[in-house]
Amino acid sequence: MKEIRSRIEMAKKVFMEKKKLFTGKMDLELKKRIMKCLVWSVALYAAETWTLTQTERRRLESFEMWMLQSRDSMPACPGVRPL
């Protein structure tokens, strides 16, 4: 779905604009709360109207993993290398 792709791109843009905030020495719980407010609100805007296919669900999960890896500056799954 085109809307999901565009929402993920907008959320990535917000994340990259605030990357210093997410990768700084702030408390992890506070980072999670700020990320939920700033990034996920953009990514999931109007999500209640979406009909997700398996591919779109995987795309959202991949976006979440990308954010976690970027925030923590380390692989989300130890021992698994990105392609």
C-alpha positions as CSV (number, residue, x, y, z in Angstrom):
1,M,0.0,0.0,0.0
2,K,1.4,3.4,-1.1
3,E,0.2,5.2,2.1
4,I,2.1,2.8,4.4
5,R,5.3,3.3,2.5
6,S,4.9,7.1,2.5
7,R,4.2,7.0,6.3
8,I,7.3,5.0,7.0
9,E,9.4,7.4,4.9
10,M,7.9,10.4,6.8
11,A,8.6,8.7,10.1
12,K,12.2,7.9,9.1
13,K,12.7,11.6,8.2
14,V,11.4,12.6,11.7
15,F,13.7,10.0,13.3
16,M,16.8,11.2,11.4
17,E,16.0,14.8,12.3
18,K,16.0,13.8,16.0
19,K,18.7,11.1,15.8
20,K,21.1,12.9,18.2
21,L,18.2,12.9,20.8
22,F,17.7,9.1,20.4
23,T,21.3,8.1,20.4
24,G,22.4,10.4,23.3
25,K,23.0,9.4,26.9
26,M,19.3,9.7,27.9
27,D,17.4,7.2,30.0
28,L,16.2,4.3,27.7
29,E,12.6,4.6,29.0
30,L,12.5,8.3,28.2
31,K,13.9,7.6,24.7
32,K,11.1,5.0,24.1
33,R,8.4,7.5,25.2
34,I,9.8,10.3,23.0
35,M,10.1,7.9,20.1
36,K,6.5,6.7,20.5
37,C,5.3,10.3,20.5
38,L,7.4,11.7,17.7
39,V,8.1,8.8,15.3
40,W,5.3,6.3,15.8
41,S,2.6,8.9,15.8
42,V,3.7,9.9,12.3
43,A,4.2,6.3,11.1
44,L,0.8,5.1,12.3
45,Y,-1.3,8.1,11.5
46,A,-4.7,6.8,10.2
47,A,-3.6,3.2,10.7
48,E,-7.0,2.2,11.9
49,T,-8.2,2.5,8.3
50,W,-5.5,0.3,6.8
51,T,-5.9,-3.3,5.7
52,L,-2.5,-4.9,6.2
53,T,-1.2,-7.7,4.1
54,Q,1.6,-9.9,5.3
55,T,4.1,-7.9,3.2
56,E,3.0,-4.6,4.8
57,R,3.1,-6.0,8.2
58,R,6.7,-7.1,7.6
59,R,7.5,-3.7,6.2
60,L,6.3,-2.1,9.5
61,E,8.3,-4.6,11.6
62,S,11.4,-3.9,9.5
63,F,11.0,-0.2,10.2
64,E,10.7,-0.9,13.9
65,M,13.9,-3.0,13.8
66,W,15.7,-0.3,11.9
67,M,14.7,2.3,14.5
68,L,15.8,0.1,17.4
69,Q,19.2,-0.6,15.7
70,S,19.7,3.0,15.0
71,R,18.7,4.1,18.5
72,D,20.9,1.5,20.2
73,S,23.7,1.7,17.6
74,M,24.0,-2.1,17.8
75,P,22.2,-5.0,16.2
76,A,18.8,-5.8,17.6
77,C,19.4,-9.5,17.3
78,P,22.9,-10.4,18.4
79,G,24.6,-12.7,16.0
80,V,22.5,-11.7,13.0
81,R,24.1,-9.5,10.4
82,P,22.2,-7.2,8.2
83,L,22.1,-8.1,4.5
